[in-house]
Amino acid sequence: MRRRGCGCAALGCAVPLVVLLILVGAIGVVAGNWAALPRPKIPAAPPAVADIPADYLVLYRAAAERFGLDWSVLAAVGEVETNHGRNANGCAPNSAGARGPMQFLPPTFAHAAKLAGIAKPDICDPVDAIPAAAAYLQSNGAPADWWRALYRYNPADWYPALVLGWAERYGAGSVVVWPLEHARITQAFGPTSFVLEPARCYQGRCYPHFHDGIDLAAPLGTTVRAIASGRVILAGRVSDGAVVVEIDHGSAVSLYGHLQSALLVTEGESVSAGEPLGAVGLTGNTTGPHLHFGILVSGEPIDPLLVLPPGP
């Protein structure tokens, strides 16, 4: 799919890509390379973070580092579950039988504690419960697929969005998820022999056919999700008939093409990482059901795999 108004001169795409590659090389992949893109500085202790008890904050950060997670998402789980251990019923079981600061069912906690390698675990002790929660989230797909991991933690449709919303309040600028679960890339980013793709000059070379995103095969109706938090700047049909959503993330724009006409978001709406946008469709010029996904920096495309976490 070709985005409206895309195109660059012989060297026009090179600068943002080179800068991105330099930045990507300087960081590790935790929840995707979104942090590699320029973004406003986040204060060391935003007001929401200041509300986290100091001992819990240390435990969240230590467990997240150990299991390769974003500490702010782990802390958001603690906030949603018990306000960091400050729930009224203490460690008494809730109506569903869940207990402790991270609200585990006892059998699930035993499994999670085993994953974390904790001997003689105490479900009521945050020293045990927080790393157990981190291990459990990692075993269910985090950080590559936060939405799936959080849904497995608490299988309620509203839960992942609520947790990720709190994570953003804690300064989670790098939470990135794949736009489709269990997707298969059928066309990569870059030069191609597919004759329907337009010509493009990229990194100092011009190509007769160039694909400015990646294509992800999926059945019709598969849910398409926002890869990161941002604001919807386009939600509708473009000139070639494709139904498209574009999200402005401040430092870049993500694009989701060939969607079904019944979208779940509107222009101007704020979204969180993993929030449903719509469904895989057949709109526009397409040879079959798939999602065309792209990332643009300063209006020019970059390879989405530089931004997405390992996976899907």
C-alpha positions as CSV (number, residue, x, y, z in Angstrom):
1,M,0.0,0.0,0.0
2,R,1.3,3.5,-0.8
3,R,0.8,6.3,1.7
4,R,-0.5,9.6,0.5
5,G,2.2,12.0,-0.5
6,C,5.2,9.7,0.2
7,G,8.3,10.0,-1.8
8,C,11.8,11.4,-1.3
9,A,14.7,12.7,-3.3
10,A,17.8,10.7,-3.8
11,L,19.2,11.3,-0.3
12,G,16.0,12.4,1.4
13,C,15.5,9.2,3.4
14,A,19.1,8.7,4.4
15,V,19.5,11.1,7.3
16,P,16.6,10.0,9.6
17,L,17.5,6.3,9.0
18,V,21.2,6.8,9.7
19,V,20.4,8.7,12.9
20,L,18.0,6.0,14.0
21,L,20.5,3.2,13.3
22,I,23.1,5.0,15.4
23,L,20.6,5.4,18.3
24,V,19.4,1.8,18.0
25,G,22.9,0.6,18.3
26,A,23.3,2.5,21.6
27,I,20.5,0.8,23.5
28,G,19.3,-2.6,24.4
29,V,16.0,-4.1,23.4
30,V,13.6,-4.2,26.4
31,A,10.2,-3.4,25.0
32,G,11.1,-2.5,21.5
33,N,13.3,0.2,20.1
34,W,10.8,3.0,20.4
35,A,13.1,4.7,22.9
36,A,15.6,5.0,20.1
37,L,13.5,7.7,18.5
38,P,13.8,11.3,19.7
39,R,11.2,12.1,22.4
40,P,10.8,14.7,25.2
41,K,12.7,14.0,28.3
42,I,10.6,12.3,31.1
43,P,11.2,13.7,34.6
44,A,13.1,11.3,36.9
45,A,10.1,11.2,39.3
46,P,6.8,12.3,37.7
47,P,4.0,13.0,40.3
48,A,2.4,9.5,39.7
49,V,5.8,7.8,40.4
50,A,6.2,9.7,43.6
51,D,3.1,8.0,44.9
52,I,4.7,4.5,44.7
53,P,6.1,3.4,48.1
54,A,9.9,3.6,48.0
55,D,10.4,-0.1,48.9
56,Y,7.9,-1.2,46.2
57,L,9.6,1.0,43.6
58,V,13.0,-0.7,44.3
59,L,11.4,-4.1,43.9
60,Y,9.6,-3.2,40.7
61,R,12.8,-1.9,39.1
62,A,14.9,-4.8,40.3
63,A,12.4,-7.4,39.1
64,A,11.9,-5.7,35.7
65,E,15.7,-5.5,35.1
66,R,16.1,-9.2,36.0
67,F,13.3,-10.3,33.6
68,G,13.9,-7.8,30.8
69,L,10.7,-5.9,31.4
70,D,9.7,-2.2,31.6
71,W,9.4,-1.5,35.3
72,S,6.6,1.0,34.8
73,V,4.3,-1.8,33.4
74,L,5.1,-4.0,36.4
75,A,4.4,-1.1,38.7
76,A,1.2,-0.4,36.9
77,V,0.0,-4.0,37.6
78,G,0.7,-3.4,41.3
79,E,-1.2,-0.1,41.2
80,V,-4.3,-1.7,39.5
81,E,-4.3,-4.7,41.7
82,T,-3.8,-3.3,45.2
83,N,-2.5,0.3,44.9
84,H,1.0,-1.1,45.8
85,G,-0.1,-3.2,48.7
86,R,-2.4,-0.5,50.2
87,N,-5.7,-2.3,49.6
88,A,-8.1,-2.3,52.5
89,N,-8.2,-6.1,52.9
90,G,-4.5,-6.5,53.2
91,C,-3.5,-10.1,52.3
92,A,-7.0,-11.5,52.8
93,P,-8.4,-13.2,49.7
94,N,-10.7,-11.2,47.5
95,S,-14.0,-12.5,46.1
96,A,-12.2,-14.6,43.5
97,G,-9.7,-16.0,46.0
98,A,-6.7,-13.9,44.9
99,R,-4.3,-12.7,47.6
100,G,-1.3,-10.5,48.2
101,P,0.1,-7.3,46.7
102,M,0.0,-8.7,43.2
103,Q,-3.3,-10.5,43.6
104,F,-2.4,-14.1,42.7
105,L,-4.5,-17.2,43.1
106,P,-2.4,-19.5,45.3
107,P,-1.9,-22.2,42.5
108,T,-0.8,-19.5,40.0
109,F,1.5,-17.9,42.6
110,A,3.2,-21.3,43.2
111,H,3.8,-21.6,39.5
112,A,5.0,-18.0,39.1
113,A,7.3,-18.3,42.1
114,K,8.8,-21.4,40.6
115,L,9.4,-19.6,37.4
116,A,11.2,-16.9,39.4
117,G,13.3,-19.5,41.3
118,I,12.0,-18.4,44.7
119,A,12.4,-20.9,47.5
120,K,9.6,-21.0,50.2
121,P,7.7,-18.1,48.6
122,D,5.3,-16.0,50.6
123,I,2.3,-14.7,48.5
124,C,1.8,-11.8,51.0
125,D,5.4,-10.6,50.8
126,P,6.1,-8.1,47.9
127,V,9.7,-9.3,48.0
128,D,8.4,-12.6,46.6
129,A,5.2,-11.5,44.8
130,I,6.7,-8.8,42.6
131,P,9.4,-11.0,41.0
132,A,6.9,-13.8,40.7
133,A,4.6,-11.4,38.8
134,A,7.5,-10.4,36.5
135,A,8.4,-14.0,35.8
136,Y,4.7,-14.8,35.0
137,L,4.3,-11.9,32.7
138,Q,7.6,-12.8,30.9
139,S,6.4,-16.4,30.5
140,N,3.2,-15.2,28.8
141,G,4.9,-13.1,26.2
142,A,6.1,-9.8,27.8
143,P,7.7,-7.6,26.7
144,A,7.2,-8.6,23.0
145,D,3.4,-8.8,23.5
146,W,2.3,-6.9,26.6
147,W,-1.4,-7.1,25.7
148,R,-1.3,-10.9,25.7
149,A,0.8,-11.1,28.8
150,L,-1.5,-8.8,30.8
151,Y,-4.6,-10.5,29.5
152,R,-3.2,-13.8,30.8
153,Y,-2.5,-12.2,34.1
154,N,-6.1,-11.0,34.4
155,P,-8.4,-12.2,31.6
156,A,-10.7,-9.1,31.4
157,D,-11.0,-7.2,28.2
158,W,-10.5,-3.9,30.0
159,Y,-7.4,-4.9,32.0
160,P,-4.5,-4.5,29.5
161,A,-5.6,-1.0,28.5
162,L,-6.0,0.1,32.2
163,V,-2.5,-1.3,33.1
164,L,-0.8,0.3,30.1
165,G,-2.6,3.6,30.8
166,W,-1.1,3.6,34.3
167,A,2.3,2.6,32.9
168,E,2.2,5.7,30.7
169,R,1.6,7.8,33.8
170,Y,4.7,6.3,35.3
171,G,6.7,7.4,32.3
172,A,6.5,4.3,30.0
173,G,7.5,5.9,26.7
174,S,9.1,2.7,25.3
175,V,6.2,0.3,25.7
176,V,5.7,-1.1,22.2
177,V,3.7,-4.1,21.0
178,W,3.1,-5.7,17.7
179,P,0.0,-4.6,15.8
180,L,-1.1,-8.2,15.3
181,E,-0.7,-11.3,17.4
182,H,1.1,-14.3,15.9
183,A,1.5,-12.4,12.6
184,R,3.5,-13.6,9.6
185,I,5.5,-11.2,7.5
186,T,4.7,-11.8,3.9
187,Q,6.4,-8.8,2.4
188,A,9.4,-7.0,4.0
189,F,10.4,-3.4,3.9
190,G,12.7,-2.3,1.1
191,P,13.3,-2.9,-2.6
192,T,11.0,-5.5,-4.2
193,S,10.2,-7.2,-7.5
194,F,6.5,-6.7,-6.8
195,V,5.5,-4.5,-9.7
196,L,2.5,-2.9,-8.0
197,E,4.8,-1.1,-5.5
198,P,5.9,2.4,-6.6
199,A,9.4,3.6,-7.3
200,R,11.4,5.2,-4.5
201,C,14.8,6.6,-3.8
202,Y,16.2,5.4,-0.5
203,Q,19.6,5.8,1.2
204,G,21.1,7.3,-2.0
205,R,19.8,4.7,-4.4
206,C,16.7,4.6,-6.5
207,Y,14.6,1.5,-7.1
208,P,11.8,0.8,-9.6
209,H,9.7,-0.8,-6.9
210,F,10.0,-0.2,-3.2
211,H,7.8,-1.4,-0.3
212,D,7.6,1.3,2.4
213,G,6.3,-0.9,5.2
214,I,5.8,-4.5,6.1
215,D,2.8,-6.7,5.2
216,L,1.5,-9.0,8.0
217,A,-0.8,-11.8,6.9
218,A,-3.8,-12.5,9.1
219,P,-7.4,-13.7,8.6
220,L,-10.1,-11.2,7.9
221,G,-11.4,-9.6,11.1
222,T,-8.2,-10.1,13.1
223,T,-7.9,-7.3,15.7
224,V,-5.3,-4.6,14.8
225,R,-3.8,-2.8,17.8
226,A,-1.8,0.4,18.4
227,I,1.9,-0.4,18.8
228,A,2.4,2.5,21.3
229,S,0.6,5.3,22.9
230,G,-0.2,8.4,20.8
231,R,-3.0,10.4,19.2
232,V,-5.0,9.3,16.1
233,I,-4.4,11.8,13.3
234,L,-6.1,9.8,10.5
235,A,-9.0,7.3,10.7
236,G,-10.8,6.7,7.4
237,R,-10.5,6.0,3.7
238,V,-7.7,7.4,1.6
239,S,-7.5,8.0,-2.2
240,D,-6.9,4.4,-3.2
241,G,-9.8,3.1,-1.2
242,A,-7.9,1.7,1.7
243,V,-9.1,2.3,5.2
244,V,-6.2,3.6,7.2
245,V,-5.4,4.6,10.7
246,E,-2.4,6.8,11.5
247,I,-1.1,7.5,15.0
248,D,1.2,10.4,16.0
249,H,3.6,9.2,18.7
250,G,5.4,12.5,18.9
251,S,8.6,11.3,17.4
252,A,7.1,9.2,14.6
253,V,3.9,8.2,13.0
254,S,2.6,4.6,12.7
255,L,0.4,3.6,9.9
256,Y,-2.1,0.7,9.7
257,G,-3.6,0.0,6.2
258,H,-6.3,-2.1,4.5
259,L,-8.5,-2.2,7.6
260,Q,-12.2,-2.9,7.6
261,S,-14.4,0.1,7.3
262,A,-15.8,-0.2,10.9
263,L,-13.0,1.4,12.9
264,L,-12.8,1.5,16.7
265,V,-11.1,4.9,16.9
266,T,-11.7,8.4,15.6
267,E,-9.4,11.3,14.7
268,G,-8.1,13.2,17.7
269,E,-8.5,10.3,20.1
270,S,-5.7,9.3,22.4
271,V,-4.8,5.6,22.5
272,S,-2.6,3.3,24.6
273,A,-0.2,0.6,23.5
274,G,-2.2,-2.5,22.5
275,E,-5.5,-0.7,22.2
276,P,-7.7,-2.1,19.4
277,L,-8.0,0.2,16.3
278,G,-10.0,-2.0,14.0
279,A,-9.7,-5.2,12.1
280,V,-7.8,-6.7,9.1
281,G,-9.7,-6.1,5.9
282,L,-9.5,-6.0,2.1
283,T,-9.9,-2.3,1.4
284,G,-7.8,-0.6,-1.2
285,N,-5.3,-2.2,-3.6
286,T,-4.6,-5.6,-2.0
287,T,-4.2,-9.2,-3.2
288,G,-5.5,-10.7,0.0
289,P,-6.3,-10.0,3.7
290,H,-3.4,-8.5,5.5
291,L,-2.2,-5.5,7.4
292,H,0.1,-3.0,5.8
293,F,2.1,-1.5,8.7
294,G,4.5,1.4,8.4
295,I,6.6,3.8,10.5
296,L,7.4,7.3,9.3
297,V,9.9,9.7,10.8
298,S,9.8,13.3,9.5
299,G,7.4,12.0,6.9
300,E,9.7,9.4,5.5
301,P,9.5,5.6,6.0
302,I,11.8,3.5,8.0
303,D,11.9,-0.3,8.5
304,P,9.3,-1.1,11.2
305,L,11.4,-3.9,12.5
306,L,13.8,-1.3,13.8
307,V,11.1,-0.2,16.2
308,L,9.0,-3.3,17.0
309,P,10.1,-5.7,19.7
310,P,11.4,-9.2,18.8
311,G,8.6,-11.4,17.8
312,P,5.8,-11.3,17.1
